[in-house]
Amino acid sequence: MAVTLTEAAARHVTRYIAKRGKGVGVRLGVRTTGCSGLAYKLEYADEVAPEDHVFEGHGVKVLIDPKSLPYLDGTELDFVREGLNEGFKFHNPREKDRPGAVSPLGSKPQTAKMGSPNGAGVISKNGVGVI
């Protein structure tokens, strides 16, 4: 089981943790929402919980709770700039045709276009994207 992040995502997280002045990495998980069932949640993590699964890439820790791990296994977290939009983008092999949007975590994204034919999803401005 693994969750990875690209160099671009690691640079972005590192920069914003430094700006913020604290943090051990990012916490990635899923939560129940609406009619589609699950949504991503992404936030800075100030400490590692005993039950967390910890993955590290390019010097950045990604923390996942045990209940979320089966849904996120194999996911790659990227940070992309597409025109005027920027945000974290998820490449999750477990996703099937879902809408997406862009996550801020220190950036100023706009909502991305709906639909993702290649299974890649991005998270919304409020930190939520449907799986």
ZAVO-482882 format. One record per residue (C-alpha): residue number from 1; residue in one letter; chain; x, y, z. Coordinates in Angstrom, 1 decimal, padded with zeros to 4 digits. Each point is the difference from the previous one (the first is absolute). Example, Ala and Ser with C-alpha at 12.3 -4.5 7.8 and 13.67 -1.06 7.14 Angstrom:
% residues 2
+-----+------+-------+--------+--------+--------+
!  nr ! rest ! kette !     xx !     yy !     zz !
+-----+------+-------+--------+--------+--------+
!   1 !    a !     A !  012.3 ! -004.5 !  007.8 !
!   2 !    s !     A !  001.4 !  003.4 ! -000.7 !
+-----+------+-------+--------+--------+--------+
This chain:
% residues 131
+-----+------+-------+--------+--------+--------+
!  nr ! rest ! kette !     xx !     yy !     zz !
+-----+------+-------+--------+--------+--------+
!   1 !    m !     A !  000.0 !  000.0 !  000.0 !
!   2 !    a !     A !  001.3 !  003.4 ! -000.9 !
!   3 !    v !     A ! -001.0 !  003.7 ! -000.5 !
!   4 !    t !     A !  002.6 !  002.1 ! -001.8 !
!   5 !    l !     A !  000.5 !  003.6 ! -000.9 !
!   6 !    t !     A !  001.8 !  001.7 ! -002.9 !
!   7 !    e !     A !  002.9 !  002.4 !  000.5 !
!   8 !    a !     A ! -002.3 !  002.9 ! -000.9 !
!   9 !    a !     A ! -002.5 ! -001.0 !  002.8 !
!  10 !    a !     A !  002.9 ! -000.4 !  002.5 !
!  11 !    r !     A !  001.5 !  003.4 ! -000.9 !
!  12 !    h !     A ! -003.4 !  001.7 !  000.5 !
!  13 !    v !     A ! -000.7 ! -001.8 !  003.3 !
!  14 !    t !     A !  003.5 !  000.8 !  001.3 !
!  15 !    r !     A ! -000.3 !  003.7 ! -001.0 !
!  16 !    y !     A ! -003.3 !  000.4 !  001.8 !
!  17 !    i !     A !  001.0 ! -001.9 !  003.1 !
!  18 !    a !     A !  003.0 !  002.3 !  000.2 !
!  19 !    k !     A ! -002.3 !  003.1 ! -000.4 !
!  20 !    r !     A ! -002.4 ! -001.4 !  002.5 !
!  21 !    g !     A !  002.8 ! -000.5 !  002.5 !
!  22 !    k !     A ! -001.1 ! -003.5 !  001.1 !
!  23 !    g !     A ! -001.1 ! -003.4 ! -001.3 !
!  24 !    v !     A !  001.3 ! -003.5 ! -000.7 !
!  25 !    g !     A ! -001.6 ! -000.5 ! -003.4 !
!  26 !    v !     A ! -003.5 ! -000.4 ! -001.4 !
!  27 !    r !     A ! -002.9 ! -002.2 !  001.1 !
!  28 !    l !     A ! -001.9 ! -001.5 ! -002.9 !
!  29 !    g !     A ! -003.3 ! -001.9 !  000.6 !
!  30 !    v !     A ! -003.5 ! -000.7 ! -001.1 !
!  31 !    r !     A ! -003.3 !  000.9 !  001.6 !
!  32 !    t !     A ! -003.6 ! -000.9 ! -000.7 !
!  33 !    t !     A ! -001.9 !  002.6 ! -002.0 !
!  34 !    g !     A ! -003.1 !  000.5 ! -002.1 !
!  35 !    c !     A ! -001.4 ! -002.5 ! -002.4 !
!  36 !    s !     A !  003.4 ! -001.0 ! -001.5 !
!  37 !    g !     A !  001.2 ! -001.5 !  003.2 !
!  38 !    l !     A !  003.5 !  001.3 !  000.7 !
!  39 !    a !     A !  002.0 !  003.2 ! -000.3 !
!  40 !    y !     A !  003.7 !  000.7 !  000.5 !
!  41 !    k !     A !  001.2 !  002.1 !  002.9 !
!  42 !    l !     A !  003.4 !  001.6 !  000.0 !
!  43 !    e !     A !  001.5 !  002.0 !  002.8 !
!  44 !    y !     A !  003.3 !  000.9 !  001.7 !
!  45 !    a !     A !  001.1 ! -002.4 !  002.7 !
!  46 !    d !     A !  001.7 !  001.3 !  003.1 !
!  47 !    e !     A !  000.6 ! -003.4 !  001.6 !
!  48 !    v !     A ! -000.1 ! -003.7 ! -000.9 !
!  49 !    a !     A ! -002.8 ! -002.0 !  001.6 !
!  50 !    p !     A !  000.9 ! -003.5 !  001.3 !
!  51 !    e !     A ! -002.4 ! -001.6 ! -002.5 !
!  52 !    d !     A !  001.2 !  002.0 ! -003.0 !
!  53 !    h !     A !  001.7 ! -001.7 ! -003.0 !
!  54 !    v !     A !  002.9 !  002.2 ! -000.9 !
!  55 !    f !     A !  001.4 !  000.2 ! -003.6 !
!  56 !    e !     A !  002.9 !  002.3 ! -000.9 !
!  57 !    g !     A !  001.1 !  001.3 ! -003.3 !
!  58 !    h !     A !  002.5 !  002.8 ! -000.8 !
!  59 !    g !     A !  000.3 !  000.8 !  003.7 !
!  60 !    v !     A ! -003.8 !  000.5 !  000.6 !
!  61 !    k !     A ! -002.1 ! -002.3 !  002.1 !
!  62 !    v !     A ! -003.5 ! -001.0 ! -001.1 !
!  63 !    l !     A ! -002.1 ! -001.3 !  002.9 !
!  64 !    i !     A ! -003.0 ! -002.3 ! -000.6 !
!  65 !    d !     A ! -002.5 ! -001.3 !  002.5 !
!  66 !    p !     A ! -000.6 ! -003.8 ! -000.1 !
!  67 !    k !     A ! -003.6 !  000.4 ! -001.2 !
!  68 !    s !     A !  001.0 !  002.1 ! -003.0 !
!  69 !    l !     A !  003.0 ! -002.1 ! -001.1 !
!  70 !    p !     A ! -002.0 ! -002.5 ! -002.0 !
!  71 !    y !     A ! -001.5 !  002.8 ! -002.1 !
!  72 !    l !     A !  003.3 !  001.8 ! -000.5 !
!  73 !    d !     A !  002.4 ! -002.8 ! -000.6 !
!  74 !    g !     A !  002.0 !  000.7 ! -003.2 !
!  75 !    t !     A ! -001.0 !  003.7 !  000.0 !
!  76 !    e !     A !  002.6 !  002.5 ! -001.2 !
!  77 !    l !     A ! -000.4 !  003.6 !  001.2 !
!  78 !    d !     A !  001.2 !  002.6 ! -002.4 !
!  79 !    f !     A !  000.0 !  003.8 ! -000.1 !
!  80 !    v !     A ! -001.0 !  001.5 ! -003.3 !
!  81 !    r !     A ! -000.4 !  003.4 ! -001.7 !
!  82 !    e !     A ! -002.5 !  000.0 ! -002.8 !
!  83 !    g !     A ! -000.5 !  003.5 ! -001.4 !
!  84 !    l !     A ! -001.1 !  002.2 !  002.9 !
!  85 !    n !     A ! -000.8 ! -003.0 !  002.2 !
!  86 !    e !     A !  002.4 ! -001.8 !  002.3 !
!  87 !    g !     A ! -000.6 ! -002.6 !  002.6 !
!  88 !    f !     A !  000.5 ! -003.6 !  001.1 !
!  89 !    k !     A ! -001.0 ! -002.7 ! -002.4 !
!  90 !    f !     A ! -000.6 ! -003.6 !  000.8 !
!  91 !    h !     A !  000.9 ! -002.9 ! -002.2 !
!  92 !    n !     A ! -002.0 ! -002.8 !  001.7 !
!  93 !    p !     A ! -000.2 ! -003.3 ! -001.9 !
!  94 !    r !     A ! -003.1 ! -000.9 !  002.2 !
!  95 !    e !     A ! -002.1 !  002.9 ! -001.4 !
!  96 !    k !     A ! -002.6 ! -000.4 ! -002.7 !
!  97 !    d !     A ! -001.3 !  002.9 ! -002.0 !
!  98 !    r !     A ! -000.5 !  002.7 !  002.6 !
!  99 !    p !     A ! -000.2 !  003.8 !  000.0 !
! 100 !    g !     A !  002.9 !  002.0 !  001.3 !
! 101 !    a !     A !  001.2 !  003.4 !  001.2 !
! 102 !    v !     A !  003.2 !  001.6 !  001.4 !
! 103 !    s !     A !  001.2 !  000.1 !  003.6 !
! 104 !    p !     A !  001.6 !  003.1 !  001.5 !
! 105 !    l !     A !  002.3 ! -001.1 !  002.8 !
! 106 !    g !     A !  001.9 !  003.2 ! -000.2 !
! 107 !    s !     A ! -001.0 !  000.9 ! -003.6 !
! 108 !    k !     A ! -002.8 !  002.0 ! -001.6 !
! 109 !    p !     A ! -001.7 ! -002.4 ! -002.3 !
! 110 !    q !     A ! -003.1 !  000.3 ! -002.0 !
! 111 !    t !     A ! -002.4 ! -002.9 ! -000.4 !
! 112 !    a !     A !  001.1 ! -002.4 ! -002.7 !
! 113 !    k !     A ! -002.1 ! -001.2 ! -002.9 !
! 114 !    m !     A ! -002.2 ! -003.0 !  000.8 !
! 115 !    g !     A !  000.8 ! -003.5 ! -001.2 !
! 116 !    s !     A !  003.2 ! -002.0 ! -000.2 !
! 117 !    p !     A !  000.2 ! -002.7 ! -002.7 !
! 118 !    n !     A !  003.4 ! -001.2 !  001.1 !
! 119 !    g !     A ! -000.8 ! -000.7 !  003.7 !
! 120 !    a !     A !  001.9 !  003.0 !  001.2 !
! 121 !    g !     A ! -001.9 !  002.2 !  002.5 !
! 122 !    v !     A !  000.7 !  003.3 !  001.6 !
! 123 !    i !     A ! -001.4 !  001.3 !  003.2 !
! 124 !    s !     A ! -002.3 !  003.0 !  000.5 !
! 125 !    k !     A !  000.8 !  003.5 !  001.3 !
! 126 !    n !     A ! -001.5 ! -001.0 !  003.4 !
! 127 !    g !     A !  002.2 ! -003.1 !  000.1 !
! 128 !    v !     A ! -002.6 ! -002.5 ! -001.2 !
! 129 !    g !     A ! -000.1 ! -002.0 ! -003.2 !
! 130 !    v !     A ! -002.3 ! -002.9 ! -000.7 !
! 131 !    i !     A !  001.5 ! -003.5 ! -000.4 !
+-----+------+-------+--------+--------+--------+
